[in-house]
Amino acid sequence: MSQLVVRTDPETDRALEHLVELTGRKRSEVVREAIRAAEYEALLTLAAQQAAALRDDPHDRAEVAAAAADLEPLRAW
């Protein structure tokens, strides 16, 4: 496992110590969890942006409509 030195401001110090008190975890655990949570949030944001780009792409919407029209005769209901 690698080490990382981070300089924090007083507000971040306070928040980190508060999280340590609330969770009973070590400072390193709190920081690792925060980094993983930030990565997860960034991935969700990226997925939402990509979905919006597809939703708003007229060429892609036309392809989806054409595929749906091709499959329409196969519908059972």
N, C-alpha and C positions, 0 to 999 in steps of 0.2 A: 504494500500500500504506500502510495506517495504522500508526501507532506506538502502543505500549502500554507504560506503565510499571507494573512489578509489583514489589512489595516481597516479598522472600523471606527466610525464616528460614535459619539456618546449615545445617540439615539439607538443605533444598532447594538451597541454594548448592552444597553438597558433591555432591548427586546430579546436579545440572546439569553441574558441572565433570567429574564422572566420566563422564557420557554423552558429553560433548564429547571427552574423551580416548579413550573406547572406540570412538566412531564416526568421529571425525575431522571431524565436522560443526561448523558454527558454532552458537553459543548460540541464535541466532534460529531456525535450522533445527530444532534439537532441541525448542524450545518450540512451534513451529508443528506439528511432527509429534505432539507430546504432546497438543495441543488437538484435532487431528483424530482421534487414537486415542481420546480421551475421548468425543468426539461419537459415534464409531462404537459404542463400548461402551454409551453411553446409548441409542442407537437399538436395539441388540440387546436390552437390558433391557426397553425399551418394547414391542418386538415380542413378547418372551416373556410379558410381562404381559398383552398383548392376546390372545395365543393361549390363555393359561390362562383368561382371562375367558370366551372363547368356548367352550372345552372344558368349563367348569363351568356354562355357561348352559343350563338344562333346555329353554328355549324353542328355542334354536338347535339343540340336539341333536335335538329332536323334528322340526324342519324338515329337518335333514339325513337323519334316518331316513325321513321321508315321501318326500323326493326319491329316496332310494335304493330305496324300495319301488316308486315310480312307474317307475323305470328297470329294475327287475328283469326284466320280460318281454323287454327288449331285449338282455339278456346273451347272448353267443354261447356261453359255456362254462358 
